[in-house]
């Protein structure tokens, strides 16, 4: 009890009641006291009248029930003794139907088991003997007494009298019959009437008292309360509050002064709102134009402001998110990651990073786009920089940065592996020659030197390809000019003539006559054809490699490089232009750098075109792309003559 005794608490309670009572006027206190006395008097009279009526009703119901029970017992005792249950049921049903005040009838044997009762459904009368439920006898019940035992219990319909009558014949106890007697309707009606009249008088007294209080309130109390409500509304920012009461005198002057004050405050508020709206429009314009996503939260982590970039990143374009909890609007994974940092910031447990308080996280947004974002959480403080007013969330889309980092790491890993393999082979064979050269025969030494030479050439090609890739992706601008495609193709064919002859392959070129000049870069086009022809020769064990070029649609020159080689499986055709992707890794036959087709694709794209392929395993492969005509040859070219350049695979 913290040192307080019940006597002390009682004294404090009485003191509080006394102070509350002293706040009322003498008139109000006298009126309340008189009303209380009258109310208590009427309550006492009501209680006495209702209690008297109910006592009489109980005595009458008890006498009636006792007499009715004795009458029934006298008629059914012989039937029970004879075990004539059918006649017992018929007589009981007739007795029940002829007496409206009977609520129920129950017959029990000497052990207290009920073997018949009313009311039951008509179909259950014949099966009444199969009902075996035990009756609960009241205390003081004497089975050998001929005086019925009366008990009463309360139900929603009123007080029910329970009569228990022993069934005795020739001083032999055969069981009992129990009756339930409904309350007398006339007595209940009289009791209700007395109660209603008493309540009406009681309510009338209090109604007159309340009416007098309302009259007093309308004349004096109402204006004071209206002024109090008006002051509270003004304090809460509702400057439209006005008091319209027709009072004169000092009270009327007070009401007029209050209305003038509210009108001036309303004008001042409108002016401030206009200035704030203009500043907010500037802020909205600034936030909506920044490239990063921006979300402003209040202390309860509800969204106050969100710019279009953030809506796009979080798929909120059509959702109404302002005013709603931010954690419920974010994707589940993002919400779980931000919950703890946001709570720390709200509770003032922020980390200081680069002179500011906040948190920095990096996470993926998931979904089909698979975006990766950097989220910066910064607290927004009040002017005194003491209280946290909200949290600013900055969302930066770093998907491209992550992809570039991953591509760089993947490229470095691949190039390291590709450089390590030929270097290891060169070192192994040279080291073997150096240490065991005397024990090797001339053929073995020659084989080791040829292998080291091939690996050196492979390493040189790899370095050159990497340099080509770096040069093509460095952003360097290449100047395009008119190029004779026949000259380019002739140079490539001459460069690969010996290789084709060694492999016994036919290397041919079929070009349309009067083929116009194309708009391109000579050296880059030579590299494209050299890579495509070199790949075709490498993957063609027998047959031919063919170059075809002709005008299509009057504005383009289409070039095709075909072979009858091993072909490219369908599952590899989409990945064939990726860096370091080599079909020979899958077929385990030939070796290459895996950069040639990537270089080809890059060069073709710099010529505003795309490269395509058609391939079938065991049949061959065709690469083709289109080149723009030089500006001096934009008119349609006609002619069906073909210039063939044929380089036989063997002499």
Protein Blocks (a to p, Z undefined) as FASTA:
>chain_A
ZZpafklmmmmmmmmmmmmmmmpcfklmmmmmmmmmmmmmmmmmmmmmmmmmmmmmmmmm
mmmmmmmmmmmmmmmmmmmmnopaklmmmmmmmmmmmpmkbmbdcdddfkopafbdcddd
fklmmmmmmpccdddddehiafkbcbdcddddddfkbccddddddddeehiafbdcdddd
dddfklmmmmmmmmmmmmmmmmmmmmmmmmmmmmmmmmmmmmmmmmmmmmmmmmnopakb
ccddddehjllmmmmmmmmmmmmmmmmmmmmmmmmmmmmmmmmmmmmmpmbdcddddfko
pafbdcfklmmmnopmlpcfehpafklmpcfklmmmmmmmmmmmmnopacceehiacddd
dddeejjnopacdddddddddfkomacfbdcdddddfklmmmmmmmmmmmmmmmmmmmmm
mmmmmmmmmmmmmmmmmmpcfklmmmmmmmmmmmmmmmmmmmmmmmmmmmmmnopacddd
dddfklmmmmmmmmmmmmmmmnopacdddddehiacddddfklmmmmmmmmmmmmmmmmm
bhcdddddddehhlaccdddddfbebpafklmmmmmpghiafklmnopagcehlmmmmmm
mmmmmnopacdddddehkbccddddddddfklmbccedjbdcdddddfbZZ
